[in-house]
Amino acid sequence: MSKSRYEGLQNELCNFSPVCCFFLTLLSIAEDWKADNKIEPATVDFIDALRSSRKNGWLGIDNMMYNDVKLLEYLTGAKVTKRVVTNPSGPIDVADDEYSAAKYRKGSNTHFRRRYFDVFNGSQTVAKGKLEAVYVYKIWR
C-alpha cells in the first residue's frame, strides 16, 4: 500500500459520520449486485469510493449525495437506472434483479436503509419516522 492512499484519510473520515447512510447503502447495493453477478472482487473499495465520489461531486463534503446513479455506475461498471416510489402505502414491487433503498423522514432528519438491514442499527428516524420513498435501482450488465 502506498502512503498516499492513507495520508490525510483520518481528516476525511472525521467529517464522514454520522450522516453517511445513503453513501453506505449505495456501497452495499453495489456489493450485492457484484456478488449476485459473480463479479470478483465483490467487495467495494471504501477509500476509492469515498474519494472518487467527492472528486466527481457525487458526494458533497457535507455527505449529501448529489448523484447516486453515477456512483453506482462507477462502482459496478454498468449502466444504472432508477425509479422512485414516493409515499408508499403498501408493498413495493422490486424485481429479483433490482435493488432498493428506503428513505425515512422524522422532522428534518432523513435516513436511508436497505429493506433487509440498516447501516445504522437503532435509527430513531426509522423507528419513529415515516417511510417517505423507496429508490429502486436496476443495474444493467
N, C-alpha and C positions, 0 to 999 in steps of 0.2 A: 504494500500500500504506500502510496506517495503521501508525503506530508501535506501537500496541497489539498488532498481530499478531506482532511480533518481540520486543517488550520482555519480557525475562526468559526467552526461549526457550533461551538457552545453558544456563541453570540446569537446565531440564527435560531437555535433551539430554545433559548430563553424567551424569545418572542413568539414561539410556536404554539405553546399551550396556554390557555385551556380552550381556545376557540379554533380547533383544528379538526372537528368532527367530519366535515364534508370532505376534506382532503383525505383523511384516513379511510373514510367509507369508499371513496373512489379507488384508492390503492387496493382495498380488499376486493372490489369488483374486478379490477384488472387481474389480480392474482387468481380469483375464482375462474375467470374466463381462460386464462392461460392453462390452469390445471385441467379444466374441462376439455380443452382442445389439445392437451398433452404437449404443450409448448414448454420447453426447458430453457432456462430455469423458470419455474412457475412463480417464483418469488419476484417481488419488485424491489429494486434498489432504492431505499428510502432517501438517502442523501442525494442521489441523482434526481429523483422525482421532485424533491423539495427545491433544489437549486434550479432545475430546468423550469419548474412552474413559476418561480419568482422571476427568473431571467426573461421568460417569454410573456410575462404579465398575466398568466392564467391564475396565479395565486398572489394576492397583494401582501405587502409586509404586515398588514393588519389581519392576515389569514382569511380574508374574504375571497371566495372562489369566484373568479371572473369568467372562466371558460372551462367548465367541466368536460365538455365533449373533446376539446383539444387535448386536455390532459389524458383522457382515456385513450385517444388515438395515439398519443405519444407512447404511453405505457404498453399498449398492445400491438402497435404497428399495424392496426386495422382501422377501417372506416367505422365510425360510430354514429348512430342516430339516437335521438332522444324524444320521448313523448312525456308530457306532464299531465297527471290526473290531479286536478285541484279539488279540494274539499270532498275527498272520497267518503261515501257514506256506507259502503258495503265492500264486499270482496273486490279486489282488483285483478283483472286478468293479466298475468305475466306468463308469457310462453316459456317453455323449457330452455330456449336459447336466448332469453332476455334476463337482465339483471336490474335490481331495483334498489332505490334509496328512499327511505321515508323521511319526510320533513315535518317536524313538530314545532309548534309555537306555544309559548307561555308568556304573555305580556310582550316585552321587547326581546325576549330570548328565543333563539332558534336552535334546534338540534337536529342533526341528521344521523340516521342509523340504518343498518340493514334490517330486512324483515325478520331474520332469524338470530341476530345478535347485535350488540351495541358496542361501539368502540369506547364508550364511556359508561361503565356499569353504574346503575343507580341514578340515571339522569332524572332530575326533577321536572325538566321540560317535557320529557316523555310521560312521566308518572302523573303529572298534574296539568299538562298542557293538552293541546288538541292536534290531531293529525291534520296538517294543512295541505300536504300534497305528497304525491309519490312520483319520483322520477324513474322512468323505465328506459333502460339503455339496451339497444340492440347493437352488438359488435359483430361486424361482418368479416368473416375470414377470407 
